[in-house]
Amino acid sequence: MVSNTSNGDGTHTVVYEILVQNVGGIQITNVQVTDTLPLSTTFAYWAVQPPGAGVDAPGPGQEVTWS
């Protein structure tokens, strides 16, 4: 899910959700999900920060990770 809202000052707030599922028949471990944000995007905050989730140093091309 992605939503994009104008803030009225030339900036936008983009909200997106990543869903990760294991649909296989066996349990997996040591999985890490990484999403690199577009260069024109800066991570602001978690709506709800899941355990094991983090963001690297602020700036263009930030990576959001969850393990």
Buried (B, 14 or more C-beta within 10 A) or exposed (E): EEEEEEEEEEEEEEEEEEEEEEEEEEEEEEEEEEEEBEEEBEBEEEEEEEEEEEBBEEEEEBEBBBE
